[in-house]
Amino acid sequence: MPRVFDKQLGVYYKAYKTDIHKIKKDTSKKYIPLKSIIVDAEILSAFLNVPIWHAGSIN
Protein backbone atom coordinates (compact mmCIF):
# COMPACT_ATOMS: atom_id res chain seq x y z
CA MET A 1 0.00 0.00 0.00
CA PRO A 2 1.36 3.42 -0.90
CA ARG A 3 2.33 5.97 1.72
CA VAL A 4 2.07 9.70 1.19
CA PHE A 5 4.13 12.23 3.13
CA ASP A 6 2.50 15.55 4.03
CA LYS A 7 5.33 18.10 4.24
CA GLN A 8 3.22 20.72 6.03
CA LEU A 9 2.10 18.39 8.82
CA GLY A 10 5.21 16.21 8.85
CA VAL A 11 3.23 12.96 8.77
CA TYR A 12 2.78 9.96 6.51
CA TYR A 13 -0.66 8.76 5.40
CA LYS A 14 -1.37 5.13 4.58
CA ALA A 15 -4.76 3.97 3.29
CA TYR A 16 -6.45 0.73 4.35
CA LYS A 17 -9.60 -0.14 2.41
CA THR A 18 -11.99 2.77 2.99
CA ASP A 19 -10.47 3.91 6.26
CA ILE A 20 -7.31 5.91 6.81
CA HIS A 21 -4.53 5.44 9.32
CA LYS A 22 -2.54 8.62 9.84
CA ILE A 23 1.06 7.59 10.55
CA LYS A 24 3.33 10.09 12.27
CA LYS A 25 7.13 10.30 12.18
CA ASP A 26 7.29 8.62 15.60
CA THR A 27 5.39 5.66 14.02
CA SER A 28 2.29 6.22 16.14
CA LYS A 29 -0.99 5.77 14.28
CA LYS A 30 -4.36 7.45 14.41
CA TYR A 31 -7.34 5.61 12.91
CA ILE A 32 -9.73 7.82 10.93
CA PRO A 33 -13.01 6.06 9.98
CA LEU A 34 -14.68 6.66 6.62
CA LYS A 35 -17.81 8.10 8.23
CA SER A 36 -15.73 10.84 9.88
CA ILE A 37 -14.08 11.68 6.55
CA ILE A 38 -17.47 11.94 4.81
CA VAL A 39 -18.90 14.19 7.54
CA ASP A 40 -15.89 16.52 7.20
CA ALA A 41 -16.27 16.52 3.41
CA GLU A 42 -19.95 17.46 3.73
CA ILE A 43 -19.12 20.37 6.04
CA LEU A 44 -16.43 21.62 3.66
CA SER A 45 -18.77 21.14 0.68
CA ALA A 46 -21.46 23.26 2.32
CA PHE A 47 -18.94 25.96 3.26
CA LEU A 48 -17.50 26.14 -0.26
CA ASN A 49 -20.91 25.68 -1.87
CA VAL A 50 -19.65 22.86 -4.10
CA PRO A 51 -21.04 19.34 -4.43
CA ILE A 52 -19.18 16.23 -3.25
CA TRP A 53 -19.10 12.87 -4.93
CA HIS A 54 -19.05 9.73 -2.82
CA ALA A 55 -19.04 6.33 -4.55
CA GLY A 56 -19.43 4.24 -1.38
CA SER A 57 -22.03 3.99 1.32
CA ILE A 58 -21.89 4.59 5.06
CA ASN A 59 -22.80 1.59 7.19
N, C-alpha and C positions, 0 to 999 in steps of 0.2 A: 504494500500500500504506500502511495506517495506521501511524503511529508512536505509541508510548505512552511517556510520561515517568514515570520512577520517582523521586518526590521524595526518598525516603530514600537512594537510591544516587546520585542526581544523574545518571542516564543515560537515554538513549532506547533503546527496543527497537523493532526493525522485523522483521517476519516475512517469510520467503521460503519458499514452499512448506511443507515440513514441518520445515525447519531454522530456526534463529534466528540473527540477527546482532545482537549487543549493540553499540549505537552510543553512544559516550561523548560528553561535551560537546566534547572536543577533536577530534571526528570520527573518531577511531580506531575500528576495528571488531574484534570478537572473534566468530568463528564458533563456534556451539554446535550440534553434530549431534543429530539426533533420538534416536539410540541413547543418547547421554549423558543427555538429558532423561528418557527412559524409565527408565534405570537409577536416576537420582536419585528419580524418582517412586515406583519400587518400594521403595527404601530408606525413604522417608518413609511410604509406605503400611504397611510392616511395623512401623515405629516407632509410628505412630498407631493401628495395628490397624484400618485401614479399607481397603476394596477400591479399586482404581483401574480406570478404564475407558479402554481404548485402542482406537480404531477402526481404526488402521493396522497395518502389519506392519513388523518390522525386517528389513532386507535385509543 
